[in-house]
Amino acid sequence: MGELKLSSLNKAFGAVHVLHDIDLSVKDGEFVVFVGPSGCGKSTLLRIIAGLEDVTSGRIEIGGRDVGQLSPAERKIAMVFQSYALYPHMSVRKNLAFGLENLKFKRSEIDARIAEAARMLAIEPYLDRKPRQLSGGQRQRVAIGRAIVREPDIFLFDEPLSNLDAALRVQTRAEITRLHQQIKTTMIYVTHDQVEAMTMADKIVILRAGRVEQVGSPLELFDYPRNLFVAGFLGSPRMNIVRASIAGIGPEGASIDLGHGAVLPCDVDPAAVRPGQRVLAGIRPAHFQRVEEGGVPFVVQYYESLGTETYVYGALAETQEPIIVHETGHFAPPSGTRLAIAPMPGRLHVFDPDSELAIARRDAGQRRGAVHGN
């Protein structure tokens, strides 16, 4: 079974502590993505799960058994690396067979597994070629096939698309997602690309400086970021953050003052704030709307039109805080154009400027799934 449980996991290299008290549960068959900025510890965590790095303290369980002292071969995992790691002098068929031959599998079983993996990955025409005769995308499929033939309990992917061009990344991303749907085996995937995380994962684990910031489904983390870091990391372009204050608290809930006379209702728990309290308001570019009155004045600097959508870059008229606004379709406002914008109802996030934590929302108890952080 491909269930994984990490308990109070720590890793230090000498005096440098790189992972701090990691607690995580992965269900059998889940596709989980570790994402975070460079140096956050995501690849180190993956290597610890694989048995390629020793753990300083803590417990690792796969399928309910403690594997902390087991070798990589004994953990029933298979790892796909960024660099493909294919044997250049061997054919594709031999690359796929090599690990099984070392494990003394029967030839009939090896051939059957290679045939099935080649069929799933559409690499049958390349079985007798050498890696140098393949494109980058074809080599990555061979590397994935070498993992598939081992029939592991857990697949581990360490930034497998980093060496591919943009078009191949999109294609291979779809192929890995389709493969997971087909074989339904637990997959843990490391990337620094939040688009890969959002489009592939059942569950995302966001790491920063060796700590888990938040765990949840892509939409849970997008709609309910725990803090400013998560809010800014997920979403492209990143969330707009502006200074604001709590205008008042009434029977209908709290209201927020965005400045320029723009006082709007917000979804924060009235018990969690007080009138006049300084806060930070977060609004994603796609969650702004143009309004005739009651909005915040916005001055256009330039725009980027992609045909089906436009990103308008500018700043608030008085505070000069930078703002990005998303518009559907082609929209071409000249530089210097003044617009009035306001957040869509229910789409305004509120954060404490000191702790950087999200202020509790009225619907917090209705959220599905486990959204938490350490």
C-alpha positions in Angstrom: 0.0 0.0 0.0 1.2 3.5 -0.9 0.2 5.3 2.4 2.9 7.6 3.7 3.2 9.1 7.1 5.9 11.5 8.3 6.0 12.3 12.1 8.2 15.0 13.7 10.7 14.7 10.9 13.9 16.8 11.2 17.0 16.9 9.1 20.3 18.8 9.8 23.6 18.9 8.0 25.9 19.6 10.8 24.8 22.8 12.4 22.5 23.7 9.6 18.9 22.6 10.3 17.1 22.2 6.9 13.8 20.5 7.9 11.8 21.3 11.0 9.2 19.0 12.6 7.5 17.8 9.4 4.2 16.1 10.0 2.4 14.8 6.9 0.0 12.1 5.9 -0.4 10.9 2.2 -3.3 8.6 1.4 -2.9 5.6 -0.9 -3.3 6.7 -4.5 -3.0 10.4 -3.9 -1.0 12.7 -6.1 0.8 15.1 -3.7 3.0 18.0 -4.9 5.8 19.5 -2.7 6.2 23.1 -3.8 8.2 26.1 -2.6 11.0 28.4 -3.4 14.6 27.2 -4.1 16.3 26.1 -0.9 13.1 25.4 1.0 13.9 21.7 1.6 11.5 20.0 -0.8 14.1 17.9 -2.6 15.8 17.0 0.7 12.4 15.8 2.0 11.9 13.7 -1.1 15.3 12.1 -0.8 14.7 11.3 2.8 11.4 9.5 1.8 13.4 7.6 -0.8 16.1 6.6 1.6 18.8 8.5 -0.2 19.3 10.8 2.9 19.3 9.8 6.5 16.8 11.4 8.8 18.2 13.3 11.9 15.1 12.5 13.9 11.5 11.5 13.3 9.6 8.6 11.8 8.8 7.5 8.2 6.1 5.0 7.6 5.1 3.5 4.2 2.1 1.2 4.2 2.1 1.3 8.0 5.6 0.0 8.5 8.6 2.0 9.8 11.1 2.3 6.9 13.5 4.7 8.5 16.2 2.1 8.7 15.5 0.4 5.4 17.5 0.8 2.2 15.9 2.5 -0.9 15.4 -0.9 -2.5 13.5 -2.2 0.5 11.1 0.7 0.6 9.2 -0.2 -2.6 9.6 3.2 -4.1 10.7 4.3 -7.5 12.3 7.7 -8.2 12.3 9.8 -11.4 15.1 12.4 -11.5 15.4 15.7 -13.2 18.5 14.5 -15.2 16.8 11.3 -16.6 19.8 9.2 -15.3 19.6 6.8 -18.3 22.5 4.5 -19.2 23.7 6.0 -22.6 25.3 2.8 -23.9 22.1 0.8 -23.4 19.0 0.6 -25.5 15.7 1.8 -24.1 14.7 -1.8 -23.7 17.8 -2.5 -21.7 17.4 0.6 -19.6 13.9 -0.6 -18.6 15.1 -4.1 -17.9 18.3 -3.4 -16.0 16.8 -2.9 -12.5 14.6 -5.9 -12.8 17.5 -8.1 -14.0 19.5 -7.1 -11.0 16.6 -8.2 -8.8 16.6 -11.6 -10.6 13.2 -11.4 -12.2 12.3 -14.0 -14.7 12.7 -13.0 -18.4 9.1 -13.5 -19.1 8.1 -11.2 -16.3 10.6 -8.5 -17.4 9.3 -8.6 -21.0 5.7 -8.4 -19.9 6.4 -5.4 -17.6 8.4 -3.6 -20.3 5.7 -4.2 -22.9 3.0 -2.8 -20.6 5.1 0.3 -19.6 6.0 1.0 -23.2 2.3 0.8 -24.2 1.2 3.2 -21.4 3.9 5.7 -22.3 3.7 5.2 -26.1 7.5 4.4 -26.4 7.2 1.1 -28.3 8.8 2.5 -31.4 11.9 3.5 -29.4 12.7 0.3 -27.5 15.7 -0.5 -29.6 17.1 3.0 -29.7 19.8 4.5 -27.5 19.0 7.6 -25.3 21.1 9.9 -27.6 18.6 9.1 -30.4 15.6 10.4 -28.4 14.3 13.9 -27.7 14.2 15.3 -24.2 10.5 14.4 -23.8 11.1 10.8 -25.0 14.0 10.4 -22.6 11.8 11.5 -19.7 9.1 9.0 -20.7 11.8 6.3 -20.6 12.9 7.4 -17.2 9.2 7.2 -16.0 8.9 3.8 -17.7 11.9 2.5 -15.7 10.1 3.5 -12.6 6.8 1.9 -13.7 8.3 -1.5 -14.4 9.3 -1.8 -10.8 5.6 -1.6 -9.8 6.4 0.5 -6.6 4.0 1.5 -3.8 5.1 5.1 -4.3 6.5 7.1 -7.2 8.8 10.0 -6.4 9.4 12.7 -9.0 12.2 15.3 -8.4 11.5 18.2 -10.7 11.2 15.9 -13.7 10.2 18.6 -16.2 12.9 21.2 -15.5 15.0 20.2 -18.5 12.2 20.4 -21.1 11.1 23.4 -23.1 7.7 25.1 -22.4 5.7 23.1 -24.9 7.1 19.7 -23.8 6.6 20.6 -20.2 2.9 21.1 -20.8 2.6 17.8 -22.8 4.6 15.8 -20.3 2.7 17.3 -17.4 -0.5 16.0 -19.0 1.0 12.6 -19.6 2.0 12.2 -15.9 -1.4 13.3 -14.8 -3.0 10.7 -17.2 -0.6 8.0 -16.0 -1.6 8.6 -12.4 -5.3 8.3 -13.3 -4.5 5.1 -15.1 -2.4 3.3 -12.5 -3.8 4.9 -9.4 -0.5 4.6 -7.5 0.7 7.2 -4.9 2.8 9.9 -6.5 4.9 12.6 -4.7 6.1 15.3 -7.0 8.6 18.1 -6.3 8.5 21.3 -8.2 9.2 25.0 -7.8 6.6 25.8 -10.5 3.3 26.7 -8.8 1.4 26.1 -12.2 2.5 22.5 -12.1 1.4 22.2 -8.5 -2.1 23.8 -9.2 -2.8 21.7 -12.3 -1.5 18.3 -11.2 -2.0 17.8 -7.5 -4.8 16.3 -5.4 -3.0 17.8 -2.5 -0.3 20.5 -2.3 2.3 20.8 0.5 3.8 24.3 0.5 7.2 24.6 2.2 9.3 27.6 3.2 12.7 27.4 5.0 12.2 23.7 5.9 8.8 24.1 7.4 5.3 23.2 6.1 3.4 26.4 5.7 0.1 24.9 4.5 -1.4 21.6 3.2 -4.6 21.3 1.2 -6.2 20.9 -2.3 -5.1 23.4 -4.9 -8.4 25.3 -4.7 -8.4 25.3 -0.8 -5.0 26.9 -0.8 -5.9 29.3 -3.5 -9.1 30.4 -1.9 -8.0 30.2 1.8 -4.3 31.0 2.1 -3.1 30.7 5.7 -0.7 33.6 5.4 0.8 36.2 3.2 3.5 33.8 1.9 1.0 31.2 0.7 -1.2 34.0 -0.8 1.7 35.4 -2.7 3.2 32.1 -3.8 0.1 30.6 -5.4 -1.4 32.4 -8.3 0.2 34.0 -11.3 0.4 37.0 -11.3 0.7 37.1 -7.6 -2.0 38.5 -5.3 -2.2 42.3 -4.9 -1.6 43.4 -1.3 -2.6 46.9 -0.2 -2.7 48.7 3.1 -6.2 49.1 4.7 -8.1 49.3 8.0 -11.2 47.9 9.6 -13.9 50.6 9.1 -16.5 49.2 11.4 -18.4 46.3 12.7 -22.1 46.0 12.4 -25.0 43.5 12.4 -24.0 42.5 8.8 -20.4 41.9 9.7 -17.2 43.9 9.3 -16.3 46.5 6.7 -12.9 47.5 5.4 -11.6 50.9 4.3 -9.3 50.6 1.3 -8.8 54.4 1.2 -10.1 57.0 -1.3 -13.5 56.7 0.3 -13.8 53.0 -0.7 -15.5 51.2 2.3 -16.5 47.7 1.4 -18.0 44.7 3.3 -15.5 41.9 4.0 -15.8 38.3 5.1 -13.7 38.5 8.2 -15.1 37.2 11.5 -16.3 40.3 13.3 -15.0 38.9 16.6 -11.5 38.7 15.2 -11.1 42.4 14.4 -11.8 45.8 15.9 -12.7 49.2 14.3 -9.6 51.2 13.2 -7.4 48.1 13.2 -4.6 48.2 10.6 -4.8 45.3 8.1 -3.5 44.2 4.7 -6.1 43.5 2.0 -5.3 40.9 -0.6 -7.1 40.8 -4.0 -6.1 38.6 -6.8 -5.8 40.3 -10.2 -8.8 38.3 -11.6 -11.0 39.3 -8.7 -11.1 43.0 -9.4 -14.0 44.6 -11.3 -14.4 48.0 -12.8 -17.1 50.1 -11.2 -18.8 53.4 -11.8 -18.7 54.5 -8.2 -17.4 53.5 -4.8 -14.2 52.0 -6.1 -10.5 52.8 -5.7 -8.9 55.1 -8.3 -6.3 53.2 -10.3 -3.9 54.7 -12.8 -2.8 52.5 -15.8 0.9 52.3 -16.5 0.9 49.6 -19.2 -0.9 46.4 -20.2 -0.1 42.9 -21.6 -2.7 41.6 -24.0 -2.7 37.8 -24.6 -5.7 37.9 -27.0 -8.2 36.1 -24.7 -7.1 38.0 -21.6 -5.3 41.2 -20.6 -3.2 42.1 -17.6 -3.3 45.8 -16.7 -0.4 47.1 -14.6 -0.6 50.3 -12.6 -0.9 51.8 -9.2 -3.4 53.3 -6.8 -3.8 57.0 -7.6 -2.7 58.4 -4.2 -0.6 55.8 -2.4 1.2 54.6 -5.6 0.8 51.0 -4.4 1.4 48.7 -7.4 -1.7 46.8 -8.6 -2.3 44.3 -11.4 -5.8 43.9 -12.8 -7.0 41.0 -15.0 -9.5 41.6 -17.8 -11.2 39.0 -19.9 -10.5 39.5 -23.7 -8.5 42.3 -25.3 -8.5 45.6 -23.3 -6.1 48.4 -24.3 -6.3 51.4 -21.9 -3.6 54.0 -22.7 -1.0 54.8 -20.1 -2.3 57.3 -17.6 -5.9 56.2 -17.9 -7.8 56.4 -14.6 -10.1 53.6 -13.7 -12.2 52.9 -10.6 -11.8 49.3 -9.4 -13.2 47.2 -6.5 -12.8 43.6 -5.3 -15.6 41.2 -6.3 -17.9 40.3 -3.4 -16.4 37.6 -1.2 -13.0 37.7 -2.9 -11.2 40.0 -0.5 -8.6 38.5 1.8 -7.5 40.2 5.0 -4.2 39.7 6.8 -2.6 40.9 10.0 0.4 43.0 9.1 2.4 42.0 12.1 2.0 38.2 12.1 1.2 38.0 8.4 -1.5 35.4 9.2 -4.9 35.5 7.5 -7.6 36.9 9.8 -10.4 34.3 10.4 -13.3 34.4 8.0 -16.9 33.9 8.8 -17.1 30.8 6.6 -13.9 29.3 8.0 -15.8 26.4 9.6 -17.4 25.5 6.3 -14.1 24.8 4.5 -13.6 21.3 3.3 -10.4 19.3 3.8 -7.3 19.8 6.0 -5.9 23.3 5.5 -3.3 23.8 8.1 0.3 24.7 8.7 3.1 24.0 11.2 
